[in-house]
Amino acid sequence: MAQPFSIGAESALIDGVITSASIEVTDGFISSVDVGLEPEKLSDDLILTSGTLSPGFIDCQLNGIGEINFFDADKSEMERALALLARHGVTSCTPSMISAPIGELVAAIKASDCGESSFTGLVRARHLGYHIEGPFLSEDFARAHNARFFVDPTRENLLPLLETARIAIVTLAPERTGALEAIASIRESGAIASVGHSGADFQQIVDAVAVGLNMVTHLFNGMNKDVNQGIIRAALELDQLTIGFIADGVHNHEEQIRWAFENMSERITLVTDSLSNRLGDEVVTARADGGGYRTDGTLAGSRLTLDHVIAHAISSGVPLAQALLSATRVPARLLGRGDLGEIAVGARADLTLFTEGGSIRTWVGGVEVA
């Protein structure tokens, strides 16, 4: 267990506001927070005079990092990937699995699941369960997914995944046969039901929200881009939906980033859609723009970590506090984790020191990442 200590920060995100703060950490949790102190009056064990102290980041959509592809990672490789994520300020995540046969997805989950906390004592990001992105998607919006694996979200196809008890999010196309029943089952299991890679019209989204749909997977990507129709209209009008958004300058450019934050900032959760040098069994090539591309030129995901996506959002005009909230409070509330995403008494001491160049120091449960 981490030793008690205190942090004084001239700039910290507290309850949605950037302010100075003195924070005490005891047994891995935040035990005291004092705000608005004059910088010269900070007398803590550690004084931070540059950057902004933020709750640890939460990434709800990521397929891999470095050379580790989550789909075929074993438990040790997943541990190493989570440790690498923590070096970039990500203290919790929901590793993604893309479309594949149901049996292979279940096997991949069992092979790589290393639990929420490290079984080796490694300081690494918390594994909050898997984001299953497919195979319940639309052939018309397959993008980097292999449509030959697509199936309807029937009970027979969905139940083996839910029975792993390690599913946090399921992305599906609400227009597929059995989708409304599947959404209800996903929500009953305690997981998030998200729309993505879908051609659903507005009424189909309304019907899906009525039975529990509560997220949009990577807004603008894998869907009709008309803001007056379908998924994007629903994202604008339906407050029940949390909006996953990749503000990396590749999936979405400055104009889309500004539009999204101007219209739905309080519901946006920033994600990376990051990957390794492979996505499933497809080879991925990194380009200078930060994207990862299949051999046919299809954008498959990002090679960026969440701290750099946040930095890009800020450079596109998103206020610092709002960009940080979209990587902390919003995903924590989406996942029902009141102990994460805030610098507040009783929250876990998952913290990161963010600068315009990315995160430079991180603590998970009060223990600093090497």
N, C-alpha and C positions, 0 to 999 in steps of 0.2 A: 504494500500500500504506500502511496506517495506521502511524503512528509508534509505537514502543514506549512504553508508559505503564503505570502501576499504579493500582489502585483499592483504597482501604481502605473497608470497609463495616462498620458496627457491627452490621448484621443482613444475613445472606446465607444462601441455601439451598445448602448444601454436602453432597453425599452424603445427601440426604434430611433433613438436620437444619438448623435455624436457628441460626446461630452468627456470631460476628464473623470477618472474613477479610480478608487482604491478597492481592490478585490481580495478577499481572503479565501483560501482553498483549504478544506479539511477533509481527509479521507476520500479524496477524489471528487468531492462536490463543492460547489460554491457556498460558503457559509456566511459571507457578509459582502455587501456592496454599498459603498458610499460614493455619491456622484457630485460633480460640480466643484471639486476641490481645486484651489489654486495650485498650479504645477509645482511651485516651490514648497508647498506644504505636503506633497506626497512623500511619505517616509516608509515605503514598503521594502520588502526584501529585494524586489526587482523593480527598477524604474524604467519605463519604456517612453522614450522621448521622441521617437519617430514611428511612422506607420500608425495604423489603427487596430486596436485590439478588438477582435470580433469573436462571436461564438464560432465554433468549428463548423466548416462547411459540410453540407449534406448533398451528395450527388445521387439523383434518383434514376439516372440512365447512363450506364457506362459498360462497354463490352470487353474492355481490357486496358492494359497500360504497359508501356515498355514493350517487352517481347512476350508478355503473358496474355493469352487469349482465355477469357473466363470459361468458354464452352468446354475446353479440354484441359483445364487446369486441375491439378490434384490439390489436396488440402494445403500442402506446403507451398505450392506456387501461389495459391490464393492468399495465404498469409503474407508472402513477399509482396504481392501486388497491393495489398491493403497497407503494408508498411510504406511502400512507395507513394501511395495516395496521401498518406498522413504527412509526408514531407512537403506536400503541396497544399496543406491546410484542410484537406478533406478528412474529417473525423468520423463520418458515418456515410454509408452508401447502400444502395440496393443493386448489386451486380446484375447485369442484364444477360439474358439468354435469347438469341434470335431464333427464327423459325427452323424447326427440325422435327423429325418424327417424335411423337409423344414419349415413346420408350427411351429414346436417346436423351431427351430433355430431362426426364426423371433420373436417368443414370448419371448425367452430368451434374445435376444438383447434388446427388448423394456423394459423388466422387470429390466435389470441390468444396462442399459446405464445411467451413471451419468455425462456425458459431459466431455469435455476436462479439465475444471477447476472445483474445488469443489463447490457444491451448499450449503455446510455447513460452508465454511471457513477453512476446514481442509487442512493442508499442506500435499499434497500427490502427487504422480506421475500423470502426464498428461495422460489422456485416449485419444489416437489418433485414435480410431476406432478399429473395431474387425478384427481379423485374422480368417477367416472361413476355417478351415482345414478339408475339406470334406463337403458333402458326395460324391463329384465327383471324387472318388479315384478308384484304381484298386483292385479287389478282391484278386489278387495274392500277393499284398503287403499291405494287410490290417493292419498287426501288431496289435496294441492295439485298432484299430477302429473296430466297429461292422459292418461287411460287409452287414448285412441284410438291412442297411439303404442306401447303395450305389445306386446312380442314375446317369443318364447321365446329363451333364450340359446344358440341353435344356433351351430355353428362359423361358418356364413355370416354371422351377425349379430355375433358376438363378435370374430372375427379382424380385421376392419378397424380396430377400436378398439385392439386390442393391437399391431397393426402400426405404430401411430404411435410406439411406444416411449416414450410419455409418460403412461402410465396408472399411477397409484399405488394406487388403490382402485376396486373395482367393487362396488356394492350391487346385490343381486339377491334374488329370492324362491326359496328352494331347492325349493319344490314345483312350479316350472315345469318343463316338459319339457326335458330336456337340461341341467338345472342342475348335476348332479354332475360331468358331463364339463366343463362350463364352469368350475366352481370349480377343478378340477384344472389346466385350461389357464391360468387367471388366476394361480394360484400358480406354475406353471412359468415364467411370464413375469416373475416377480419382484414382482408386484403383490399387494395385499391383497384377499381375498374376504370380503365383509361381507353379513350378512343384514339386510334392511330392507324396509318396505312389503310385509309378508309375513304369511300366515296359517299358516305351517309349524307342524306339531306337534313335540313334543319329539323323537320318533324321527327325523323328517326332519332336524332340526338335528344330532342325533348322527351320522347318516349323512353329512351335509355336512361336519361337522368332521373326520370320518375321511378325507376326500379333500382337506382343506386350508382349509375355512372358518375364519377366525380373527378375525372382528370382528362386532359388532352395531352397526348404524347407528341412532342416536338412540333409545336404550332408552325404552320406554313409548309412543313416538310411531310411528304407522303399524303397529300390531300389536295382538294380543289382550293386554289389560292384566291378565289373571289371572296372578298371580305363581306359581301352581302348575301352569301349563301352558305349552306352546309355547316361544316365544323367551325369555320372561322366566325361566322355569324353567331353560332351557339356560344363560342368562347367569349364573344363580346357581351351577349345578352344574358347568359345564364350564370348567376353568381355562384352556383353550386360547383362550378368547374374550376379546378386549379390548373394552371396553364404551364406545361413543360415547354421550355424555350431555350434554344441553342443560340446564344448571342455571340457567336465566334467570328463573324465577318465572312464565313464561308457558307454555312447553312442559311444564315440570315445576315443581310447587310445593314448598314447604318439606318437607312430609311425604315426598314421593317422593325429594327430594334427600337427606334424612337417611337414608332406608331404603337407597338405592343405595350411599351411602358406608359405611354400617354393615356392609353385606353383601359388597361387592366393591371397596372403595376402591383396592386396589393395581392393579386392572385397568381403572379408569375413565380415559378420556381425554375431557376437557372439550372440547366443540365449540360453535359458535355457531349453525350453520344460518343465517348472516346473509345478507341480500339487499339489493338496491338498491330502487328504486321499481318494479321489475318482476321477475317470476320467469318465465323463458322469454319468452313473448309476453303474459303476463298482467300487468295493472296491479296494483300492491300499494300499500296505504295503511298508513302507520305510525300506531300508536295510542300513547297515553301509557304503556301497560304495557310497551312495548319490543318488541311483536310487530308483524309485517307481515301484513296480511290481504288476501285477494282480495276482489273486489267482492261475492261471494256470502257473505262472512263467514268463509270458511275460513282458518284460520291457515296461512300460507304459509312462515313463517320468522321470524327475529329481525332487529331493526335494531340489535342490540347488538354491540360488539366483545368479544373474548375477555377482555380485562382486566376488563370490567364483569361478565361471566358469572362469572369467578373471584371477584370481590368479592361477588357475590350468593350464591355457594356458601358463602363464609366467613360472611356474615351469616345464613345458614341453619343454621350450626353446624358446618360442615366446618373442621377445623383448618387454619391457614395453610399449614403445610408440605405437608399432603396435597393441598390445593387446587392449590398451585403444581406439585407433582409430576404431577398429573393434566393439566397443560397443558404439561409439559416432558419429563420422563423417560419417562412412559408412551407418549405418541405417538411419541417418538424411537425407542424400542425396537420399537414396532409397525412402524414404517417401516424398521427395520434401519439406523438412522443413529446409529452409535456416536460420531460427531463432533458430535452435537447433543444438547440436552436436559440437559446437566450443566455445572456449573462445576468443571472438572477439567483437569489437565494434558493437553494434546493435543487438547482439544475446541476447536471454533471459538468465538471470542470474540463470541458472540451473547448479549447480556445485556439485561435490562431492570430498571429500578428501580420496584418495585410499591408502591403505597399503597392504602388503602381506597377512594380515589376513582378508582383506575385507574393505569396506567403513566404515569410522568412523564419518564423518560429511557430511551433505548434505544440500543444499539450493535449493529451487524451487521458481523461480521468485524472488530471493533475500531474501526469508524468510527461516530461518533455520528450519530444521525438528527437532522436539523434540527428 
